[in-house]
Amino acid sequence: MSARSVVLRTLGRTALLLVWALIGWGALLIASTLANAFGEGPGTAFLRLLPTHGDSAWGWLGPISVLLALGAGLIGAGLATRELWEAWGVRGISRNKES
């Protein structure tokens, strides 16, 4: 292997780890916000997730991680639903005209 491919592989793995860490952080933020919504009310609890005007990158990190967690959850739910439908024999939209 060349040195370039080793460096690219390491950077790719590091970026993937960072994305999954942000997804995990977003899931924790969602769980804590839902828990706080029972005591404080949903408006006050969910308002904390929105960045204010003039926030730095750290202020935007929470909302971005929440969106990543929600997106990963929706993609996971869609893939799981598709697998269940295929296991049950439900015919969905197919690219193949023969089926």
ChimeraX commands (.cxc) that place a marker at each C-alpha (Angstrom):
marker #1 position 0.00,0.00,0.00 radius 0.5
marker #1 position 1.15,3.47,-0.71 radius 0.5
marker #1 position 1.43,6.10,1.98 radius 0.5
marker #1 position -1.31,8.14,0.34 radius 0.5
marker #1 position -3.87,5.33,0.53 radius 0.5
marker #1 position -3.02,4.71,4.19 radius 0.5
marker #1 position -3.50,8.39,5.00 radius 0.5
marker #1 position -6.78,8.57,3.06 radius 0.5
marker #1 position -8.08,5.43,4.76 radius 0.5
marker #1 position -7.17,6.83,8.19 radius 0.5
marker #1 position -8.82,10.17,7.45 radius 0.5
marker #1 position -11.94,8.42,6.16 radius 0.5
marker #1 position -12.24,6.26,9.24 radius 0.5
marker #1 position -11.72,9.29,11.49 radius 0.5
marker #1 position -14.41,11.23,9.64 radius 0.5
marker #1 position -16.82,8.30,9.91 radius 0.5
marker #1 position -16.13,8.03,13.64 radius 0.5
marker #1 position -16.77,11.76,14.03 radius 0.5
marker #1 position -20.11,11.52,12.21 radius 0.5
marker #1 position -21.24,8.59,14.37 radius 0.5
marker #1 position -20.14,10.47,17.51 radius 0.5
marker #1 position -22.26,13.44,16.42 radius 0.5
marker #1 position -25.22,11.11,15.79 radius 0.5
marker #1 position -24.82,9.65,19.28 radius 0.5
marker #1 position -24.55,13.11,20.80 radius 0.5
marker #1 position -27.69,14.19,18.93 radius 0.5
marker #1 position -29.58,11.17,20.25 radius 0.5
marker #1 position -28.57,12.08,23.79 radius 0.5
marker #1 position -29.69,15.68,23.23 radius 0.5
marker #1 position -33.05,14.49,21.92 radius 0.5
marker #1 position -33.53,12.18,24.92 radius 0.5
marker #1 position -32.64,14.89,27.43 radius 0.5
marker #1 position -34.86,17.42,25.68 radius 0.5
marker #1 position -37.80,15.02,25.73 radius 0.5
marker #1 position -37.22,14.38,29.43 radius 0.5
marker #1 position -37.07,18.12,30.15 radius 0.5
marker #1 position -40.22,18.74,28.11 radius 0.5
marker #1 position -42.32,16.98,30.75 radius 0.5
marker #1 position -41.17,19.31,33.51 radius 0.5
marker #1 position -40.62,22.62,31.72 radius 0.5
marker #1 position -43.00,22.35,28.82 radius 0.5
marker #1 position -42.16,21.58,25.21 radius 0.5
marker #1 position -41.68,25.19,24.10 radius 0.5
marker #1 position -38.95,25.97,26.62 radius 0.5
marker #1 position -37.22,22.62,26.26 radius 0.5
marker #1 position -37.08,22.53,22.47 radius 0.5
marker #1 position -36.15,26.21,22.20 radius 0.5
marker #1 position -32.77,25.39,23.71 radius 0.5
marker #1 position -31.92,23.26,20.67 radius 0.5
marker #1 position -32.10,26.27,18.34 radius 0.5
marker #1 position -28.94,28.33,17.91 radius 0.5
marker #1 position -29.13,32.04,18.61 radius 0.5
marker #1 position -27.94,34.79,16.31 radius 0.5
marker #1 position -24.18,35.15,16.39 radius 0.5
marker #1 position -23.42,31.72,17.82 radius 0.5
marker #1 position -20.07,30.15,17.10 radius 0.5
marker #1 position -19.57,26.70,15.63 radius 0.5
marker #1 position -20.10,25.20,19.10 radius 0.5
marker #1 position -23.57,26.73,19.21 radius 0.5
marker #1 position -24.47,25.05,15.94 radius 0.5
marker #1 position -23.03,21.68,16.91 radius 0.5
marker #1 position -26.10,20.68,18.95 radius 0.5
marker #1 position -28.72,21.34,16.25 radius 0.5
marker #1 position -26.55,19.72,13.58 radius 0.5
marker #1 position -26.08,16.60,15.70 radius 0.5
marker #1 position -29.83,16.44,16.40 radius 0.5
marker #1 position -30.57,16.62,12.67 radius 0.5
marker #1 position -27.99,13.91,11.99 radius 0.5
marker #1 position -29.55,11.69,14.66 radius 0.5
marker #1 position -33.05,12.21,13.26 radius 0.5
marker #1 position -31.82,11.52,9.72 radius 0.5
marker #1 position -30.02,8.35,10.78 radius 0.5
marker #1 position -33.13,7.21,12.62 radius 0.5
marker #1 position -35.35,7.81,9.60 radius 0.5
marker #1 position -32.96,6.03,7.26 radius 0.5
marker #1 position -32.69,3.11,9.68 radius 0.5
marker #1 position -36.46,2.89,10.03 radius 0.5
marker #1 position -36.87,2.96,6.25 radius 0.5
marker #1 position -34.33,0.20,5.73 radius 0.5
marker #1 position -35.86,-1.93,8.48 radius 0.5
marker #1 position -39.35,-1.46,7.03 radius 0.5
marker #1 position -38.15,-2.43,3.56 radius 0.5
marker #1 position -36.51,-5.57,4.94 radius 0.5
marker #1 position -39.70,-6.51,6.79 radius 0.5
marker #1 position -41.81,-6.00,3.68 radius 0.5
marker #1 position -39.47,-8.20,1.66 radius 0.5
marker #1 position -39.54,-10.87,4.37 radius 0.5
marker #1 position -43.36,-10.82,4.38 radius 0.5
marker #1 position -43.53,-10.97,0.60 radius 0.5
marker #1 position -45.17,-7.57,0.13 radius 0.5
marker #1 position -44.52,-6.26,-3.35 radius 0.5
marker #1 position -43.36,-2.69,-3.42 radius 0.5
marker #1 position -42.18,-0.47,-6.20 radius 0.5
marker #1 position -39.70,-2.45,-8.23 radius 0.5
marker #1 position -37.27,-1.34,-10.91 radius 0.5
marker #1 position -37.58,-4.71,-12.58 radius 0.5
marker #1 position -40.58,-4.84,-14.95 radius 0.5
marker #1 position -40.88,-8.64,-14.70 radius 0.5
marker #1 position -41.89,-8.78,-11.03 radius 0.5
marker link #1:1,2 radius 0.2
marker link #1:2,3 radius 0.2
marker link #1:3,4 radius 0.2
marker link #1:4,5 radius 0.2
marker link #1:5,6 radius 0.2
marker link #1:6,7 radius 0.2
marker link #1:7,8 radius 0.2
marker link #1:8,9 radius 0.2
marker link #1:9,10 radius 0.2
marker link #1:10,11 radius 0.2
marker link #1:11,12 radius 0.2
marker link #1:12,13 radius 0.2
marker link #1:13,14 radius 0.2
marker link #1:14,15 radius 0.2
marker link #1:15,16 radius 0.2
marker link #1:16,17 radius 0.2
marker link #1:17,18 radius 0.2
marker link #1:18,19 radius 0.2
marker link #1:19,20 radius 0.2
marker link #1:20,21 radius 0.2
marker link #1:21,22 radius 0.2
marker link #1:22,23 radius 0.2
marker link #1:23,24 radius 0.2
marker link #1:24,25 radius 0.2
marker link #1:25,26 radius 0.2
marker link #1:26,27 radius 0.2
marker link #1:27,28 radius 0.2
marker link #1:28,29 radius 0.2
marker link #1:29,30 radius 0.2
marker link #1:30,31 radius 0.2
marker link #1:31,32 radius 0.2
marker link #1:32,33 radius 0.2
marker link #1:33,34 radius 0.2
marker link #1:34,35 radius 0.2
marker link #1:35,36 radius 0.2
marker link #1:36,37 radius 0.2
marker link #1:37,38 radius 0.2
marker link #1:38,39 radius 0.2
marker link #1:39,40 radius 0.2
marker link #1:40,41 radius 0.2
marker link #1:41,42 radius 0.2
marker link #1:42,43 radius 0.2
marker link #1:43,44 radius 0.2
marker link #1:44,45 radius 0.2
marker link #1:45,46 radius 0.2
marker link #1:46,47 radius 0.2
marker link #1:47,48 radius 0.2
marker link #1:48,49 radius 0.2
marker link #1:49,50 radius 0.2
marker link #1:50,51 radius 0.2
marker link #1:51,52 radius 0.2
marker link #1:52,53 radius 0.2
marker link #1:53,54 radius 0.2
marker link #1:54,55 radius 0.2
marker link #1:55,56 radius 0.2
marker link #1:56,57 radius 0.2
marker link #1:57,58 radius 0.2
marker link #1:58,59 radius 0.2
marker link #1:59,60 radius 0.2
marker link #1:60,61 radius 0.2
marker link #1:61,62 radius 0.2
marker link #1:62,63 radius 0.2
marker link #1:63,64 radius 0.2
marker link #1:64,65 radius 0.2
marker link #1:65,66 radius 0.2
marker link #1:66,67 radius 0.2
marker link #1:67,68 radius 0.2
marker link #1:68,69 radius 0.2
marker link #1:69,70 radius 0.2
marker link #1:70,71 radius 0.2
marker link #1:71,72 radius 0.2
marker link #1:72,73 radius 0.2
marker link #1:73,74 radius 0.2
marker link #1:74,75 radius 0.2
marker link #1:75,76 radius 0.2
marker link #1:76,77 radius 0.2
marker link #1:77,78 radius 0.2
marker link #1:78,79 radius 0.2
marker link #1:79,80 radius 0.2
marker link #1:80,81 radius 0.2
marker link #1:81,82 radius 0.2
marker link #1:82,83 radius 0.2
marker link #1:83,84 radius 0.2
marker link #1:84,85 radius 0.2
marker link #1:85,86 radius 0.2
marker link #1:86,87 radius 0.2
marker link #1:87,88 radius 0.2
marker link #1:88,89 radius 0.2
marker link #1:89,90 radius 0.2
marker link #1:90,91 radius 0.2
marker link #1:91,92 radius 0.2
marker link #1:92,93 radius 0.2
marker link #1:93,94 radius 0.2
marker link #1:94,95 radius 0.2
marker link #1:95,96 radius 0.2
marker link #1:96,97 radius 0.2
marker link #1:97,98 radius 0.2
marker link #1:98,99 radius 0.2
view
